[in-house]
Amino acid sequence: MSFTLAIVGRPNVGKSTLFNRLVGKRLALVDNQPGVTRDLREGAGRLGDLRFTVVDSAGLEEATDDSLQGRMRRLTERAVEMADVCLFLVDARAGVTPADRTFADILRRKNANVILAANKAEGNAGEAGYLDAFALGLGEPVRLSAEHGEGLDELYDRLAPVAEALDAERRGTEAEAPPETDVDIADGEDEDDSLPELSATHPLQIAVIGRPNAGKSTLINRIIGEERLLTGPEAGITRDAISVRTEWQGTPMRIFDTAGMRKRAKIQEKLEKLSVSDGLRAVRFAEVVVLLLDAGIPFEQQDLRLADLAEREGRAVVVAVNKWDLEDNKQVKLAQLQEAFGRLLPQLKGAPLVTVSGLTGRGLDRLHDAILSAWTVWNRRVSTGRLNRWLQAMTEAHPPPAPGGRRLKLRYMTQIKTRPPAFVIMASQPDAFPDSYRRYLVGGLREAFDLPGTPIRLTLRDQGDKNPFKDRKKAQPSALRKHLGKA
């Protein structure tokens, strides 16, 4: 019994608070400032034994032009048309407004299953607004307090019969469907052996990050083939990390669109701080991070900071240069980008650099291949035998230093994890190894085992740390042994 529930209403009526309550976690940003939510955010909702997809939408505005508010309204209306059930929230404390009446008429035309709810109805302050809601002609309103969790049992009673009717309708449709003809399934089972873990339930997690107005939402809309995310010429439209599930060229993916990240000194508003924090959390959950640059102003200081952040978090990184359709002398520009990449981001040496256009879709096939390549390298494992043969050759070619006349030794090496690749070398006096020698080893690992661009974690460890007798005093001989020794 699964269905889609879209929460709609004017700005600041408590839609995101109720969304977080239904999904059981704080996924959507919540603030007293109206209009925080601008995109459609989906989550797995749960209410009693009901399981459903809940959609948090932008606040319905009366604008119908191509302004930001007008585009937000069209996106919300699209969610209304696609949803099985619409939960129309009004603010019981503010009372019913003319805008509420207008939107009630729209909902009646666009969706057959509309449930009216008066939010913020706790206490006497919301009583008048709750009674006013009857005049909207959408039946008896549900009295709710999303902040305190009140009225959810009443909401369940209204949702349950609708969910049963939708489930029965689906079963009837499936029963009437003609039987499927025989299909040669050999083609459908031709899977890429290098990506066995990826599936609809375990998709590849991707975060798209970058400065404001780099074109992140436009690029993701082009990838998924629909206007799922709000776009426009204004910088900073996206405010929180929105995840979209899709299958891109046969690869199941979950793509996070993040808010544009500016320098910390320029972030003043509380809401923007929350947006940036949400984006950083998306980076930590991602497997591959796509750093999107603006071709007109690439490799700004903030771009370099974001790339360094992704590397420190241990994520596979792909650098994509957007708005490539606006460049005239592409060959010269590409050579400049590659030179700047190698010079400014040596810690990501070998990472893919791809030119794309989110507006036209050019270069998206190369971006898809670069993402899979980076993810494959990120998961690469090297056998212990190959590592130790490599270590011996590296130390013979360039022996470790000898501080104080006593040469440092590298005895044994193994890989302890992937995602990203992490290695441990047992060594004498590991703290005495200079950073230059560590960089020498990391560079050798990249070249010898085909690990371009991915973060590499290399730890030198004192082999004595694992010796249980290291700090134990030498045992004294017994009296019998002393006597035998004298004899």
Residue pairs with C-beta under 8 A, 6 or more apart in sequence:
1 50
1 51
1 163
1 164
1 167
2 51
2 52
2 53
3 52
3 53
3 84
3 85
3 162
3 163
3 166
3 167
4 52
4 53
4 54
4 55
4 82
4 83
4 84
4 85
5 22
5 45
5 52
5 53
5 54
5 55
5 83
5 84
5 85
5 86
5 87
5 159
6 54
6 55
6 57
6 79
6 80
6 82
6 83
6 85
6 86
6 87
7 15
7 18
7 19
7 54
7 55
7 56
7 57
7 87
7 89
8 15
8 57
8 60
8 76
8 79
8 80
8 86
8 87
8 88
8 89
8 103
8 107
9 15
9 59
9 60
9 88
9 89
9 90
9 91
9 100
9 103
9 119
10 59
10 60
10 90
10 91
10 97
10 99
10 100
10 103
11 34
11 35
11 58
11 59
11 60
11 61
12 32
12 33
12 34
12 35
12 59
12 91
13 59
13 89
13 90
13 91
13 94
13 119
13 120
14 89
14 91
14 119
14 120
14 144
14 146
14 147
15 37
15 56
15 57
15 59
15 89
16 28
16 29
16 30
16 36
16 37
16 56
17 30
17 146
17 147
18 87
18 89
18 119
18 144
18 146
19 27
19 28
19 41
19 43
19 54
19 56
20 26
20 27
20 28
20 30
21 146
21 149
21 152
22 43
22 45
22 46
22 47
22 54
23 43
23 44
23 45
23 46
23 54
24 46
27 41
27 43
28 37
28 41
28 56
28 240
29 36
29 37
29 239
29 240
29 271
29 274
29 275
29 278
30 36
31 270
31 271
31 274
33 271
34 59
35 58
35 59
35 72
36 239
36 240
36 271
37 56
37 57
37 58
37 59
37 239
37 240
38 58
38 68
38 72
38 230
38 237
38 238
38 239
39 58
39 75
39 217
39 228
39 229
39 230
39 238
39 239
39 240
39 242
39 257
40 55
40 56
40 57
40 58
40 75
40 76
40 79
40 228
40 229
40 242
41 55
41 56
41 240
41 242
41 243
42 53
42 54
42 55
42 56
42 243
43 53
43 54
43 56
44 51
44 53
44 54
45 51
45 52
45 53
45 54
46 52
47 152
47 155
47 156
47 159
48 156
48 160
50 156
50 159
50 160
50 163
52 159
52 163
55 79
55 83
57 75
57 76
57 79
57 80
58 72
58 73
58 75
58 76
58 230
59 72
59 76
60 73
60 76
60 99
60 103
61 69
61 70
61 72
61 73
62 73
62 99
62 102
63 69
63 70
63 73
64 70
64 73
68 230
68 232
68 234
68 237
71 230
71 231
71 232
72 230
75 227
75 230
77 106
77 110
78 227
80 86
80 106
80 107
80 110
80 111
81 110
81 111
83 111
84 113
84 162
84 166
85 111
85 113
85 114
85 115
85 159
85 162
85 163
85 166
86 107
86 111
86 113
86 114
86 115
87 115
87 117
87 155
88 103
88 104
88 107
88 114
88 115
88 116
88 117
88 138
89 117
89 118
89 119
89 144
90 96
90 100
90 116
90 117
90 118
90 119
90 129
90 133
90 136
90 141
91 118
91 119
91 120
91 129
92 118
92 119
92 120
92 121
92 125
92 126
92 127
92 128
92 129
92 130
92 133
92 143
93 120
93 125
93 126
93 129
94 129
95 128
95 129
95 132
96 129
96 132
96 133
96 135
96 136
100 136
101 136
104 116
104 136
104 137
104 138
107 114
107 138
108 114
108 137
108 138
113 162
113 166
114 138
115 138
115 139
115 142
115 155
115 158
115 159
115 162
116 133
116 136
116 138
116 139
116 140
116 141
116 142
117 141
117 142
117 143
117 144
117 151
117 155
118 126
118 129
118 130
118 133
118 141
118 142
118 143
118 144
119 144
119 145
119 146
120 126
120 144
120 145
120 146
120 147
121 127
121 129
121 130
121 143
121 144
121 145
121 150
121 151
122 145
122 147
122 148
122 150
126 143
130 141
130 143
133 141
134 140
134 141
142 151
142 154
142 155
142 158
143 150
143 151
143 154
144 150
144 151
144 152
144 154
144 155
145 151
194 372
194 376
195 204
195 251
195 372
195 375
195 376
198 204
198 251
198 252
199 252
200 247
200 252
202 252
203 245
203 252
203 253
203 254
204 251
204 252
204 253
204 254
204 287
204 288
204 371
204 372
204 375
205 253
205 254
205 256
205 285
205 286
205 287
205 288
206 253
206 254
206 255
206 256
206 286
206 287
206 288
206 289
206 290
206 371
207 241
207 255
207 256
207 258
207 279
207 282
207 283
207 285
207 286
207 288
207 289
207 290
207 315
208 216
208 219
208 220
208 255
208 256
208 257
208 258
208 289
208 290
208 292
209 216
209 258
209 261
209 279
209 282
209 283
209 289
209 290
209 291
209 292
209 306
209 310
210 216
210 260
210 261
210 291
210 292
210 293
210 294
210 303
210 306
210 322
211 260
211 261
211 262
211 294
211 300
211 302
211 303
211 306
212 235
212 236
212 259
212 260
212 261
212 262
213 233
213 234
213 235
213 236
213 260
213 294
214 260
214 292
214 293
214 294
214 322
215 292
215 294
215 322
215 323
215 358
215 359
216 238
216 257
216 258
216 260
216 292
217 229
217 230
217 231
217 237
217 238
217 257
218 231
218 358
218 359
219 292
219 320
219 322
219 356
219 358
220 228
220 229
220 244
220 255
220 257
220 358
221 227
221 228
221 229
221 231
221 358
222 358
222 359
222 361
222 364
223 246
223 248
223 255
223 364
224 244
224 246
224 248
224 255
228 244
229 238
229 242
229 244
229 257
230 237
230 238
231 237
235 260
236 259
236 260
236 272
238 257
238 258
238 259
238 260
238 275
239 259
239 271
239 275
240 259
240 274
240 275
240 278
241 256
241 257
241 258
241 259
241 278
241 279
241 281
241 282
242 256
242 257
243 254
243 255
243 256
243 257
243 282
244 254
244 255
244 257
245 252
245 253
245 254
246 252
246 253
246 254
246 255
247 253
248 368
249 365
249 368
251 368
251 372
256 282
256 285
256 286
258 278
258 279
258 282
258 283
259 272
259 275
259 276
259 278
259 279
261 276
261 279
261 302
261 306
262 272
262 276
262 302
263 301
263 302
263 305
267 273
267 276
280 309
283 289
283 309
283 310
283 313
283 315
284 313
286 315
287 315
287 316
287 375
287 378
287 419
288 315
288 316
288 317
288 318
288 371
288 374
288 375
288 378
289 310
289 313
289 315
289 316
289 317
289 318
290 318
290 319
290 320
290 367
290 371
291 303
291 306
291 307
291 310
291 317
291 318
291 319
291 320
292 320
292 322
293 299
293 303
293 319
293 320
293 321
293 322
294 321
294 322
294 323
295 321
295 322
295 323
295 324
295 326
295 327
295 333
295 355
296 323
296 326
298 321
298 337
298 340
299 337
299 340
299 341
299 344
304 344
304 345
307 317
307 319
307 345
307 348
308 345
308 347
310 317
311 317
311 347
311 348
311 455
312 455
314 419
314 420
314 455
314 457
315 378
315 420
315 455
316 374
316 375
316 377
316 378
316 420
316 453
316 454
316 455
317 348
317 351
317 374
317 453
317 454
317 455
318 351
318 352
318 354
318 367
318 370
318 371
318 374
319 341
319 345
319 348
319 351
319 352
319 353
319 354
320 354
320 355
320 356
320 367
320 370
321 337
321 353
321 354
321 355
321 356
322 356
322 357
322 358
323 357
323 358
323 359
324 330
324 355
324 356
324 357
324 362
324 363
325 357
325 359
325 360
325 362
327 333
330 355
334 355
337 353
337 355
338 353
341 348
341 353
342 349
345 351
347 455
348 453
349 443
349 446
349 452
349 453
350 446
350 451
350 452
350 453
351 374
351 452
351 453
351 454
352 370
352 373
352 374
352 453
354 363
354 366
354 367
354 370
355 363
355 366
356 362
356 363
356 364
356 366
356 367
357 363
374 453
374 454
377 450
377 451
377 452
377 453
377 454
378 418
378 419
378 420
378 421
378 454
379 418
379 419
380 418
380 421
380 449
380 450
380 451
380 454
381 415
381 418
381 421
382 415
382 421
382 449
384 413
384 414
384 415
386 449
387 413
387 414
387 415
387 423
388 412
388 413
390 413
390 444
390 445
390 448
390 449
391 410
391 413
391 425
394 440
394 441
394 444
395 410
398 440
399 407
400 407
400 408
400 409
400 410
400 433
400 437
401 407
401 408
401 432
401 433
401 434
401 437
402 408
403 429
403 432
408 427
408 428
408 429
408 432
408 433
409 427
409 428
410 425
410 426
410 427
410 460
411 425
411 426
411 427
411 428
411 463
412 425
412 426
412 463
413 423
413 424
413 425
413 426
414 423
414 424
415 421
415 422
415 423
415 424
416 422
416 423
416 424
420 454
420 455
420 456
420 457
421 445
421 451
421 454
421 456
421 457
422 456
422 457
422 458
422 459
423 445
423 456
423 457
423 458
423 459
424 459
424 460
424 461
425 441
425 458
425 459
425 460
425 461
426 461
426 462
426 463
427 433
427 460
427 461
427 462
427 463
428 462
428 463
429 462
430 460
430 461
430 462
433 460
438 458
438 460
441 458
442 456
442 458
445 451
445 456
445 458
446 452
446 456
464 470
477 485
